[in-house]
Amino acid sequence: MTDPKIIVALDYPDAAAAQQLVARLDPALCRLKVGKELFTAEGPGFVSSLVDQGYGVFLDLKFHDIPNTVAKACAAASRLGVWMLNVHASGGRAMMNAAREAVEQAAKPPMLIAVTVLTSMNEATLHELGVSSPLQEHVLRLASLTQACGLDGVVCSAQEAPLLRTKLGQDFCLVTPGIRPADASLDDQNRVLTPAAALLQGSSYLVIGRPITKAADPLAALRSITEEIKGL
Ligand SMILES: O=c1ccn([C@@H]2O[C@H](COP(=O)(O)O)[C@@H](O)[C@H]2O)c(=O)[nH]1
């Protein structure tokens, strides 16, 4: 069984637009991520249809609420047969424990990870929120708490991967958005690395959206990234 490292972010307004790309992809080549835009437009039915088409699906809804609400949301998400789902680490210990317990009770438990600091943020945006520690220190604090709660890994930038690998070990899953091929636009991302650099720094999986979905030929863009990371 293959373990594709690329997770394509299906940030589309509706199922028809997403399915146009999905129909040309291959579950052996990539996994798929459904986030807030597509899920809000299409709901769980489209997620199930991607699972039925053989794809590993990362349901990226970043749950962040009181423990009971998050646990119930995680239980419902687990019933969709997704490969991975996530919460915000800043929801805290009780919330993450409740999420993990809910997922563990699923017939086929998905991987459960927690968002540390969004890749669109930098030191300045964190300080504006009252976080005075350096960004990497804050990411490590949230990732350590996530690991202590028994989750499988975190969402972070690949720039933090070396630190997290050293402190949290090789088995902790590091899912990294903010991936940009060398010539690509940064868009709203702040902490970025190229696909090859991200894997070399210790990323487990690369989340890639616009560099593929907005490319003139999305399949060619995915193939070129796949080529760049071959053997890494
Ligand atoms: O910290 C985070 C957490 C999630 N994301 C999501 O990943 C993709 C990235 O898309 P690009 O088009 O490659 O920038 C998007 O769906 C985000 O919601 C993230 O970017 N950063």
The ligand as an ORCA input file, in Angstrom:
! r2SCAN-3c Opt
* xyz 0 1
  O      -1.685     26.480      9.168
  C      -2.397     26.146      8.204
  C      -3.430     25.245      8.322
  C      -4.154     24.906      7.219
  N      -3.889     25.448      6.016
  C      -4.703     25.009      4.857
  O      -3.846     24.421      3.877
  C      -4.199     24.823      2.574
  C      -3.054     25.554      1.943
  O      -3.431     26.010      0.668
  P      -2.438     26.794     -0.294
  O      -3.321     27.202     -1.426
  O      -1.366     25.811     -0.707
  O      -1.883     27.960      0.436
  C      -5.477     25.666      2.719
  O      -6.574     24.820      2.513
  C      -5.460     26.128      4.165
  O      -6.756     26.234      4.707
  C      -2.884     26.349      5.902
  O      -2.603     26.893      4.803
  N      -2.155     26.664      6.997
*
